[in-house]
């Protein structure tokens, strides 16, 4: 049942592919391919958001993927509006790669019988991950600011 739940969001990728193929032969409005792709990402966000588990580690991992999918949807929607910005395209690709890396790691943990995913220590691991992500997002952690790490380009 778990595999069917995780595979169910690919049904929204089919219309995206059909619109992409139709855009090769038909004169469709600019950005319609990105609109359908953004809707597919939003469908993934909905399913992943409703798929959360009860253990703290499961909740954290699912939230991390949900935010990645939401960022991919937002960037793809922005790409539909602003077609001349290649950074949006690169951000969409990076978000898709991040989702793929998550799925590869999940498949390895779930189906290769690794002991990395044990729910007995879930609450301890979740705290460790929250601290790690918090230190990554905080620009001034432990008194060492990000400015000290950047190059002084005005010198």
C-alpha positions as CSV (number, residue, x, y, z in Angstrom):
1,X,0.0,0.0,0.0
2,X,2.9,2.4,0.8
3,X,4.3,2.1,-2.8
4,X,0.9,2.8,-4.3
5,X,0.5,5.9,-2.1
6,X,4.0,7.2,-3.1
7,X,3.4,6.4,-6.8
8,X,0.0,8.1,-6.9
9,X,1.3,11.6,-7.6
10,X,2.8,10.6,-10.9
11,X,-0.7,10.6,-12.4
12,X,-0.4,14.4,-12.5
13,X,2.8,14.2,-14.4
14,X,1.0,12.6,-17.3
15,X,-1.1,15.7,-18.3
16,X,2.1,17.7,-18.0
17,X,3.9,15.5,-20.5
18,X,0.9,15.5,-22.8
19,X,0.8,19.4,-22.8
20,X,4.6,19.4,-23.5
21,X,4.1,17.1,-26.5
22,X,1.1,19.1,-27.7
23,X,3.1,22.3,-27.5
24,X,5.5,20.9,-30.1
25,X,2.8,20.8,-32.8
26,X,0.1,23.3,-31.6
27,X,0.3,27.0,-30.9
28,X,-0.3,27.0,-27.2
29,X,-0.1,30.1,-24.9
30,X,3.4,31.0,-23.6
31,X,4.1,29.3,-20.2
32,X,1.3,26.8,-20.3
33,X,3.8,23.9,-19.9
34,X,5.1,25.5,-16.8
35,X,1.6,26.1,-15.5
36,X,0.7,22.4,-15.8
37,X,4.1,21.4,-14.2
38,X,3.4,23.8,-11.3
39,X,0.0,22.2,-10.8
40,X,1.6,18.8,-10.8
41,X,4.1,20.0,-8.1
42,X,1.2,21.4,-6.1
43,X,-0.6,18.0,-6.3
44,X,2.6,16.4,-4.9
45,X,2.7,19.0,-2.1
46,X,-0.9,18.1,-1.2
47,X,-0.2,14.4,-1.1
48,X,3.0,14.7,0.8
49,X,1.5,17.1,3.3
50,X,-1.4,14.7,4.0
51,X,1.1,11.7,4.1
52,X,2.9,12.8,7.3
53,X,3.6,10.2,9.9
54,X,3.5,10.5,13.7
55,X,7.2,9.9,14.6
56,X,9.2,13.2,14.9
57,X,11.8,11.9,12.4
58,X,9.1,11.0,9.9
59,X,7.4,14.3,10.3
60,X,10.7,16.2,9.7
61,X,11.6,14.2,6.6
62,X,8.2,14.6,5.1
63,X,8.1,18.4,5.9
64,X,11.5,18.8,4.3
65,X,10.3,17.2,1.1
66,X,7.0,19.1,1.2
67,X,8.8,22.4,1.4
68,X,11.1,21.3,-1.5
69,X,8.1,20.5,-3.6
70,X,6.3,23.7,-2.7
71,X,9.4,25.7,-3.6
72,X,9.5,23.8,-7.0
73,X,5.9,24.7,-7.6
74,X,6.4,28.4,-6.8
75,X,9.5,28.6,-8.9
76,X,7.8,26.9,-11.8
77,X,4.8,29.2,-11.5
78,X,7.2,32.2,-11.5
79,X,8.9,30.7,-14.6
80,X,5.6,30.7,-16.4
81,X,5.2,34.4,-15.8
82,X,8.9,35.4,-16.3
83,X,10.1,33.4,-19.2
84,X,13.4,35.4,-19.7
85,X,15.0,34.5,-16.4
86,X,17.3,31.4,-16.6
87,X,17.8,31.4,-12.8
88,X,14.2,30.3,-12.4
89,X,14.8,27.4,-14.8
90,X,17.9,26.4,-12.9
91,X,16.0,26.7,-9.6
92,X,13.3,24.4,-10.9
93,X,15.9,21.9,-12.0
94,X,17.6,22.0,-8.7
95,X,14.3,21.5,-6.9
96,X,13.5,18.5,-9.0
97,X,17.0,17.0,-8.4
98,X,16.5,17.5,-4.7
99,X,13.3,15.6,-4.8
100,X,14.9,12.8,-6.8
101,X,17.8,12.6,-4.3
102,X,15.2,12.3,-1.5
103,X,13.4,9.5,-3.3
104,X,16.7,7.6,-4.0
105,X,17.7,7.9,-0.3
106,X,14.3,6.7,0.8
107,X,14.3,3.7,-1.5
108,X,17.8,2.7,-0.3
109,X,16.7,3.0,3.4
110,X,13.4,1.3,2.9
111,X,14.3,-1.6,0.6
112,X,17.9,-2.5,1.3
113,X,17.3,-3.3,5.0
114,X,19.5,-0.6,6.4
115,X,19.3,0.2,10.1
116,X,19.6,3.9,9.5
117,X,15.8,4.3,9.9
118,X,14.8,3.1,13.3
119,X,11.8,4.7,14.9
120,X,13.0,3.9,18.4
121,X,15.5,6.8,18.3
122,X,13.3,9.0,16.1
123,X,12.8,11.8,18.7
124,X,16.6,12.1,19.3
125,X,17.4,12.2,15.6
126,X,14.7,14.7,14.8
127,X,16.2,17.2,17.4
128,X,19.6,16.7,15.9
129,X,18.3,17.4,12.4
130,X,16.3,20.5,13.5
131,X,19.5,21.9,15.1
132,X,21.5,21.2,11.9
133,X,18.9,22.8,9.6
134,X,18.6,25.7,12.0
135,X,22.4,26.3,12.0
136,X,22.3,26.2,8.2
137,X,19.5,28.8,8.0
138,X,20.8,31.1,10.7
139,X,23.2,33.7,9.2
140,X,24.9,34.5,12.6
141,X,25.3,31.3,14.5
142,X,27.7,31.1,17.4
143,X,28.9,34.6,16.7
144,X,30.5,33.7,13.4
145,X,28.7,35.8,10.8
146,X,28.3,35.0,7.2
147,X,30.0,38.3,6.3
148,X,33.3,36.9,7.7
149,X,33.1,34.1,5.2
150,X,32.4,36.3,2.1
151,X,35.0,37.9,0.0
152,X,35.5,41.7,0.3
153,X,35.1,42.6,-3.3
154,X,35.6,46.4,-2.7
155,X,39.2,46.0,-1.7
